[in-house]
Amino acid sequence: MPVVTRGPWPAPGGAHRPALARCVSVDAAKFAGAYWGRAPLLSRADELDGPDGFRDLLSPSDADELLSRRGLRVPFLRVAKDGALVPPGRYTGGGGAGAEIDDQIIDEKIMGLYADGATLVFQGLHRTWPPLVAFAGELGTALGQPLQINAYLTPAGNQGFSTHYDTHDVFVLQVDGRKRWRVHPPVFPDPLERQAWGGRAEEVSATAAGEPALDVVLSPGDALYLPRGWLHSAAAQDDSSLHLTIGIRALTRYALVEALLAEAAEDPRLRATLPYALDVSDADQLEPELTETVEALRSWLETASPAAVASRLRRRSWPAARPAPLRPLAQAAALSSLTADSLVMPRPGLRWRLEPDGTEKISLRLTDRVVTFPAGCFAALTAFLNRDVTRVGDLPGLDDDESRVVLARRLLREAVAVPG
């Protein structure tokens, strides 16, 4: 019985154009070959969806809604002023009767800080704002990477952060107003998350004082792609600016190294204790031990299992991208009324792997658990997960409709399926 693995699937519906096509003005193949991880890409509104191209995702009135009526709390909002973060105590307080908390955003305090030139940073919008939840799911599927979405609301003539670099790739989508971006080449190419720009502040400042590689003003509907490590700063122009920043948390080859080293702990030669009284600060004493360790590691690497490394990377990467939100009431209603004529579909964005477990069972491996089924369900599960079948009564390989309804009910209860 073969292993089957596919997904995640994008959410149905969405924008009139694919999510990636809304962010870049070149086709996916050219973006992957010429720009992804290599070079910035500026895409103007007339090459995308026009000046109103991103207002369906988050508009200035939506930002006001979040600030005033949604009970926003730290850390879903940060405030920056003069290149530094403002302490949350300056803009948070109690939530009033029935919400006895002390970290809720206080709208009048936010208004004062914003009027005084502070930038408001909305964090985690891919989890809290419905249009961006759907957009993030579609774009994350297209890129095959987990991502996050923040929004930056900057008063006219102000700058939220000084020149810096990010340790993840970003798409910048200009929603409202105009913002000037100055972009410089990396001082440290392809930084890992642990290699933030603060450790190279002097190099960053010196490079930022020179001629930029890109000096552009983004207007509504414009988009900018920046690979990790590229220096950038942004300042609002004559009016306030609202833009979205989509951060792509892509895995690197170093993630493979980390997984390999974790697997190497199984080799007793690499777990051996160093010699008694060895002075590890003395290069001459350390040299023979280092040589022997490198040889042992090289020998072990020749036997490294791709399956074991893939398993470790799966446990690391799958939890970073959540599936589409589940509607508990609709799910419960579908469970109670399920028939052979009901339509079901895989939960959008679900990560899964279907595999035999060496017995009369098959395992459906999900992000946080493993669900087992009788081996006779393999054809039905494969057809369902690959979206070849949506009607419960059409699930193949089972004896009767009663068995098909039982399987579909199990899939709904496990949050693998959603009503079609």
Secondary structure by P-SEA (a helix, b strand, c coil): cbbbbbcccccccccccccccccccccaaaaaccccccbbbbbccccccccccccccccaaaaaaaacccccccccbbbbccccccccccccccccccccccccccaaaaaaaaaabbbbbbcccccccaaaaaaaaaaaaaacccbbbbbbbbcccccccccccccbbbbbbbccbbbbbbbbcccccccccccccccaaaaaaaaaaccccbbbbbcccbbbbbcccccbbbbbccbbbbbbbbbbbcccaaaaaaaaaaaacccccccccccccccccccccaaaaaaaaaaaaaaaaaaccaaaaaaaaaaccccccccccccaaaaaaaaacccccbbbbccccccbbbbbccccccccccccccccccccaaaaaaaaaaccccccccccccccaaaaaaaaaaaaaacccccc
